[in-house]
Amino acid sequence: MHPRTQLLDQFSTFAVLEDEYFRKWMIDSRLRRSMQSCLEDSSEASDKIWSLYWFKQWQSQNQFAESHLSAYLQESCYWVAQQISQRFKAVQYTVADYFQITNGEIQRVLKSFSSDRGIALKSYASVVLTNVLKDMLRQRQAADICSDWSLLRRVSKKRIGEVITHAGVVATEADQYQFAWFCFKTLYVPSETREQLPKPNAEVWTAIANFYNSKRKEFSVSGSALTAEQIEVRLTKLARWIRSYLYPAVDSLNRTQIGQEAGEIQDTLASSSESLLDSAIKQEDITERKEQRSQLQTVLDQALSELNADLREILQLFYQQKLSQQELAAHLKLSQPTVSRRLKKAEEALLNTLINWSQSQFNRFPNPTEVKQISTALRAWLIVHDVIVPEN
């Protein structure tokens, strides 16, 4: 893939793959007109400034913004797809499959991105999309080897809610599915945990139905009483939806929009009436941000320098040379668990430094969501920052 150097191209073109390889950049005419109009007002800003501008437009629910950012992150999507394809060669996904999946996860990247962390959007997206694909592969493995009944026992209450919402179940029926699952999980407790749990017998189904019907009013479940057969039907559907949710079919950004005979998803764009960068720059205290970034850089550099050489070497090989833990173990002549422990120790040392710095800056301890964001930002920083390993 040859990188795009022009701002107009970076925010208005999409990668086309052929036989697993990049073939060309395809121009989206509406995005191009939008970006041309913006560049007439300000053409001097860097791609990073423009990405922050469109990110703020996305936060303001500008429909154009997400498409511009999807175009901007095409390289990140492609290289993550390449990397995962090389690491997980036994899985029957192609680079093109991974590429389409990462394109479909841009909104997840944007929802978790924080523009005041000092991390470039592209670096952040690479970390998030890599984690998304790894999680998907783990979920696919679980979905492939589990029976319906094992799968239903394994998923969490939160995931059940996500699955039902994703399936488009109307609110008046959603609580029936959730409560049926709750009754199943409460009463179907096998003596052993395994991937291929058998279907509950008739006695268990009857007990589940009795429990459902006796407790449904107490739990404010809508609808009438259900038979054992009706509950089984709902749970079978739920298992199918879980598989579909955990192991989604690969889709294309260029598919026809639902309910329309013509037109692609990327065509669903509204024109940006706002003139450009002045408004974005006014919303940011550039001086304060640069000062914070400088402080943060100093803090992290100091933390890195205090790590011993072995830990720094592991960080460099893992994040910059992109060796897997198995490859690291072979390279360093260590066991994989030892490599994993050392990598975690190094990451935790840097993360604790970041958390302490954040606490001193904002006079409060970051909440769990913020800690997770800081951890993701740290990994993005390690990808682009040179980790110096002292020579022996």
Secondary structure, 3 states (H helix, E strand, C coil): CCCCCCHHHHCCEEEEEECCEEEEEEECHHHHHHHHHHHHHCCCCCHHHHHHHHHHHHHCCCHHHHHHHHHHCHHHHHHHHHHHHHHCCCCCCCHHHHHHHHHCCHHHHHHHCCHHHCCCHHHHHHHHHHHHHHHHHHHHHHHHHCCHHHHHHHCCHHHHHHHHHHCCCCHHHHHHHHHHHHHHHHHCCCCCCCCCCCCCCHHHHHHHHHHHHHHCCCCCCCCCCCCHHHHHHHHHHHHHHHHHHHCCCCCCCCCECCCCCCCEHHHCCCCCCCCCCHHHHHCCCHHHHHHHHHHHHHHHHHHHHHCCHHHHHHHHHHHHCCCCHHHHHHHHCCCHHHHHHHHHHHHHHHHHHHHHHHHHHHCCCCCHHHHHHHHHHHHHHHHHCCCCCCCC
